[in-house]
Amino acid sequence: MENYKLVMPEHLNQYGFLFGGHLLMWVDEVAWIAATLAFPDCRFVTVAMDSVEFKKGVREGTILRFTVDNCRKGRTSVTWEVRVWREQEEIFSNHVTLVRIDENGEKTTLPS
């Protein structure tokens, strides 16, 4: 799956670079979208991101491309690899694990 975001002035820190928190929010969001598309009738919450290392700074007006690939399906959780690109250069990558929950917020098994 691919998704795109445009970096706007409200996404920048006081030095004119993208706030890391915005990028993490977008990474979390695209992983959740991928999980929800793969398992349409399931509720998911994020339980883990494997590491956070920002490889390059990002300025206003940049169009970021997010690629999302399934890495692992467990009994109650799924893990997605999210990679973020500026043109042809990878600027960030992370593994995001989401767990399926029921209406009471308890872990429950994924469908086959």
C-alpha positions in Angstrom: 0.0 0.0 0.0 1.1 3.6 -0.7 0.0 6.8 0.8 1.2 10.4 0.6 1.4 13.5 2.8 2.2 17.1 2.0 4.4 18.8 4.7 2.6 22.1 5.5 3.8 25.1 7.7 1.8 23.7 10.7 3.9 20.5 10.7 7.2 22.4 11.2 9.2 23.0 14.3 10.8 26.4 15.2 13.8 25.6 12.9 11.6 25.0 9.8 11.9 21.2 9.8 9.1 18.6 10.1 8.3 17.8 13.7 9.2 14.1 14.4 5.9 13.7 16.2 3.9 14.5 13.0 5.9 11.9 11.1 5.3 9.3 13.8 1.5 10.1 13.8 1.4 9.6 10.0 3.4 6.3 10.2 1.0 5.1 12.9 -2.0 6.2 10.7 -0.9 4.4 7.5 -0.1 1.2 9.4 -3.6 1.4 11.0 -5.2 2.0 7.5 -3.3 -1.0 6.1 -4.4 -3.3 9.0 -8.0 -2.1 8.6 -8.0 -2.7 4.9 -6.5 -6.2 5.4 -9.0 -7.1 8.2 -12.1 -4.8 7.5 -14.3 -5.8 10.4 -11.6 -5.6 13.1 -10.7 -2.9 15.6 -6.9 -2.2 16.0 -4.8 -0.3 18.4 -1.0 0.3 18.1 1.1 -1.5 20.7 4.6 -1.0 19.4 7.0 0.7 17.1 10.4 -0.9 16.9 12.7 2.1 16.7 12.7 5.8 15.9 15.6 7.2 13.9 15.1 10.2 11.7 17.6 9.8 8.8 17.0 13.2 7.1 15.3 16.5 7.8 12.2 17.4 5.9 11.2 21.0 4.9 7.8 22.6 4.1 6.3 21.7 0.7 7.8 18.2 0.6 5.6 15.4 -0.6 6.3 12.3 1.5 5.5 8.8 0.1 4.7 6.1 2.6 5.0 2.4 1.6 3.4 -0.2 3.9 4.2 -3.9 3.7 2.9 -6.7 6.0 5.7 -8.4 7.9 4.0 -10.7 10.3 0.6 -11.9 11.3 0.3 -13.4 14.8 -2.7 -14.8 16.7 -4.0 -11.3 17.8 -1.6 -8.9 16.2 -0.1 -7.8 12.8 3.1 -6.0 12.1 3.7 -3.7 9.2 6.9 -2.2 7.8 6.4 1.4 7.1 9.0 3.2 5.0 8.9 7.0 4.3 10.4 8.4 1.1 11.3 11.9 -0.1 11.5 11.4 -3.9 13.7 8.3 -4.2 15.4 8.7 -0.9 14.3 6.8 2.2 14.2 9.1 5.2 12.5 6.9 7.8 11.5 3.3 8.4 9.8 1.5 11.3 7.9 -1.7 12.1 4.5 -1.0 13.7 2.6 -3.7 15.6 -1.2 -3.4 16.0 -3.3 -5.7 18.1 -7.0 -6.5 17.5 -9.3 -5.6 20.3 -13.0 -6.3 21.0 -15.6 -3.8 22.0 -14.3 -3.9 25.6 -10.7 -3.1 24.7 -9.5 -6.7 25.3 -7.2 -8.5 22.9 -9.0 -11.0 20.6 -7.9 -13.3 17.8 -7.6 -12.3 14.2 -9.7 -13.9 11.5 -8.1 -16.6 9.4 
